[in-house]
Amino acid sequence: MRMTEISFDAATPIDGYGPGFFRVAGQVMEGAILVTPTGARGWGGYEDVAALMALAADVDVIFIGTGAEIAHIPKRLRDDLEAAGLGVETMNSPAACRTYNVLLSEGRRVAAAVLPV
Protein backbone atom coordinates (compact mmCIF):
# COMPACT_ATOMS: atom_id res chain seq x y z
CA MET A 1 0.00 0.00 0.00
CA ARG A 2 1.28 3.43 -0.86
CA MET A 3 0.97 6.05 1.88
CA THR A 4 1.11 9.78 1.25
CA GLU A 5 1.38 12.57 3.75
CA ILE A 6 -1.70 14.77 4.13
CA SER A 7 -1.28 18.31 2.84
CA PHE A 8 -3.25 21.14 4.40
CA ASP A 9 -1.84 23.93 2.22
CA ALA A 10 -2.48 27.14 4.20
CA ALA A 11 -5.35 25.66 6.26
CA THR A 12 -5.24 25.10 10.03
CA PRO A 13 -5.07 21.43 11.12
CA ILE A 14 -5.46 20.00 14.61
CA ASP A 15 -2.08 18.38 15.29
CA GLY A 16 -2.89 16.63 18.56
CA TYR A 17 -4.65 16.69 21.91
CA GLY A 18 -4.18 15.62 25.49
CA PRO A 19 -5.71 16.12 28.92
CA GLY A 20 -7.07 19.68 28.85
CA PHE A 21 -5.31 20.89 25.69
CA PHE A 22 -5.14 20.77 21.90
CA ARG A 23 -2.19 21.43 19.59
CA VAL A 24 -3.29 23.41 16.54
CA ALA A 25 -0.85 24.29 13.76
CA GLY A 26 2.00 23.71 16.20
CA GLN A 27 0.55 25.90 18.99
CA VAL A 28 -0.72 24.47 22.30
CA MET A 29 -4.16 25.77 23.27
CA GLU A 30 -5.79 24.94 26.60
CA GLY A 31 -9.50 24.35 27.13
CA ALA A 32 -12.28 24.25 24.56
CA ILE A 33 -11.39 25.55 21.09
CA LEU A 34 -13.01 26.49 17.81
CA VAL A 35 -10.96 25.66 14.72
CA THR A 36 -11.66 26.74 11.15
CA PRO A 37 -9.52 26.52 8.02
CA THR A 38 -8.26 30.05 8.73
CA GLY A 39 -7.35 29.74 12.41
CA ALA A 40 -8.18 28.69 15.96
CA ARG A 41 -9.33 30.42 19.11
CA GLY A 42 -10.82 29.64 22.49
CA TRP A 43 -14.47 28.58 22.54
CA GLY A 44 -16.91 29.13 25.40
CA GLY A 45 -18.55 25.72 25.06
CA TYR A 46 -22.20 25.01 24.38
CA GLU A 47 -23.27 28.44 25.65
CA ASP A 48 -21.07 30.19 23.04
CA VAL A 49 -23.64 29.89 20.25
CA ALA A 50 -22.73 33.23 18.65
CA ALA A 51 -19.23 32.04 17.76
CA LEU A 52 -20.67 29.06 15.89
CA MET A 53 -23.45 31.05 14.21
CA ALA A 54 -20.86 33.50 12.89
CA LEU A 55 -19.47 30.66 10.75
CA ALA A 56 -22.68 30.15 8.75
CA ALA A 57 -21.36 31.89 5.62
CA ASP A 58 -17.97 30.18 5.73
CA VAL A 59 -18.54 26.52 6.60
CA ASP A 60 -21.01 23.80 5.69
CA VAL A 61 -20.60 21.54 8.72
CA ILE A 62 -19.36 21.91 12.28
CA PHE A 63 -17.97 18.90 14.12
CA ILE A 64 -18.74 19.26 17.80
CA GLY A 65 -16.41 17.28 20.04
CA THR A 66 -18.04 16.47 23.37
CA GLY A 67 -14.87 15.55 25.27
CA ALA A 68 -13.61 12.04 25.98
CA GLU A 69 -17.04 10.46 25.52
CA ILE A 70 -19.77 11.06 22.98
CA ALA A 71 -22.72 12.96 24.43
CA HIS A 72 -25.77 14.84 23.20
CA ILE A 73 -25.44 18.57 22.74
CA PRO A 74 -28.24 20.84 23.96
CA LYS A 75 -31.27 20.62 21.66
CA ARG A 76 -31.50 24.40 21.35
CA LEU A 77 -27.88 24.58 20.14
CA ARG A 78 -28.51 21.95 17.46
CA ASP A 79 -31.79 23.62 16.42
CA ASP A 80 -30.17 27.08 16.15
CA LEU A 81 -27.26 25.80 14.06
CA GLU A 82 -29.45 23.78 11.73
CA ALA A 83 -31.83 26.74 11.31
CA ALA A 84 -28.82 28.79 10.16
CA GLY A 85 -28.09 26.16 7.50
CA LEU A 86 -25.14 24.59 9.29
CA GLY A 87 -24.67 20.85 9.36
CA VAL A 88 -23.92 19.57 12.86
CA GLU A 89 -22.08 16.32 13.60
CA THR A 90 -21.58 15.38 17.25
CA MET A 91 -18.87 12.92 18.31
CA ASN A 92 -16.21 12.58 20.97
CA SER A 93 -13.40 15.11 20.64
CA PRO A 94 -10.72 12.70 19.32
CA ALA A 95 -13.05 11.61 16.49
CA ALA A 96 -14.05 15.23 15.79
CA CYS A 97 -10.38 16.22 15.44
CA ARG A 98 -9.62 13.35 13.06
CA THR A 99 -12.73 13.91 10.96
CA TYR A 100 -12.08 17.66 10.75
CA ASN A 101 -8.52 17.03 9.54
CA VAL A 102 -9.55 14.51 6.87
CA LEU A 103 -12.22 16.79 5.41
CA LEU A 104 -9.96 19.83 5.75
CA SER A 105 -7.32 18.03 3.67
CA GLU A 106 -9.98 17.54 0.98
CA GLY A 107 -10.62 21.29 0.88
CA ARG A 108 -14.05 21.01 2.47
CA ARG A 109 -15.69 23.92 4.32
CA VAL A 110 -15.56 22.55 7.87
CA ALA A 111 -15.02 23.70 11.44
CA ALA A 112 -14.46 21.90 14.73
CA ALA A 113 -15.73 23.09 18.10
CA VAL A 114 -14.17 20.73 20.61
CA LEU A 115 -14.18 20.28 24.37
CA PRO A 116 -10.96 18.93 25.92
CA VAL A 117 -10.57 15.28 26.86
CORGIMO-V426185 format. One record per pair of residues at least 24 apart in sequence whose C-alpha atoms are under 10 Angstrom apart, sorted by the first residue. I is the first residue (numbers start at 1). J is the second residue. Records with the same first field share a line. If there is no record, write none. Layout:
I=J + J
//
This chain:
6=101 + 102 + 104 + 105 + 106
7=101 + 102 + 104 + 105 + 106 + 107
8=37 + 101 + 102 + 104 + 105 + 106 + 107
9=37 + 104 + 105 + 107
10=37 + 38 + 39
11=36 + 37 + 38 + 39 + 101 + 104 + 105 + 107
12=36 + 37 + 38 + 39 + 40 + 101 + 104 + 105 + 111
13=37 + 38 + 39 + 40 + 97 + 98 + 100 + 101 + 102 + 104 + 105
14=40 + 96 + 97 + 98 + 100 + 101 + 104 + 112
15=97 + 98 + 101
16=94 + 97 + 98
17=93 + 94 + 97 + 116 + 117
18=94 + 116 + 117
19=67 + 68 + 116 + 117
20=67 + 115 + 116 + 117
21=115 + 116 + 117
22=97 + 114 + 115 + 116 + 117
30=115 + 116
31=114 + 115 + 116 + 117
32=65 + 66 + 67 + 113 + 114 + 115 + 116 + 117
33=65 + 112 + 113 + 114 + 115 + 116
34=62 + 63 + 64 + 111 + 112 + 113 + 114 + 115
35=62 + 63 + 97 + 100 + 110 + 111 + 112 + 113 + 114
36=62 + 100 + 104 + 109 + 110 + 111 + 112 + 113
37=100 + 101 + 104 + 105 + 107 + 108 + 109 + 110 + 111 + 112
38=111
39=111
40=111 + 112 + 113
41=113
42=113 + 114
43=113 + 114 + 115
44=113 + 115
45=113 + 114 + 115
46=73 + 74 + 76 + 77 + 78 + 113 + 114 + 115
47=74 + 77
48=77
49=76 + 77 + 78 + 80 + 81
50=80 + 81
51=113
52=77 + 80 + 81 + 84 + 86 + 111 + 112 + 113
53=77 + 80 + 81 + 82 + 83 + 84 + 85 + 86
54=84
55=81 + 84 + 86 + 110 + 111
56=81 + 82 + 84 + 85 + 86 + 87
57=84 + 85 + 86 + 109
58=86 + 109 + 110 + 111
59=85 + 86 + 87 + 108 + 109 + 110 + 111
60=85 + 86 + 87 + 88 + 108 + 109 + 110 + 111
61=85 + 86 + 87 + 88 + 89 + 100 + 108 + 109 + 110 + 111 + 112
62=86 + 87 + 88 + 89 + 90 + 96 + 100 + 109 + 110 + 111 + 112 + 113 + 114
63=87 + 88 + 89 + 90 + 91 + 92 + 93 + 95 + 96 + 97 + 99 + 100 + 110 + 111 + 112 + 113 + 114
64=88 + 89 + 90 + 91 + 92 + 93 + 95 + 96 + 97 + 100 + 111 + 112 + 113 + 114 + 115
65=89 + 90 + 91 + 92 + 93 + 94 + 95 + 96 + 97 + 112 + 113 + 114 + 115 + 116 + 117
66=90 + 91 + 92 + 93 + 94 + 95 + 96 + 113 + 114 + 115 + 116 + 117
67=91 + 92 + 93 + 94 + 95 + 96 + 114 + 115 + 116 + 117
68=92 + 93 + 94 + 95 + 115 + 116 + 117
69=93 + 94 + 95 + 117
70=94 + 95
86=110
88=112
90=114
92=116 + 117
93=117
//
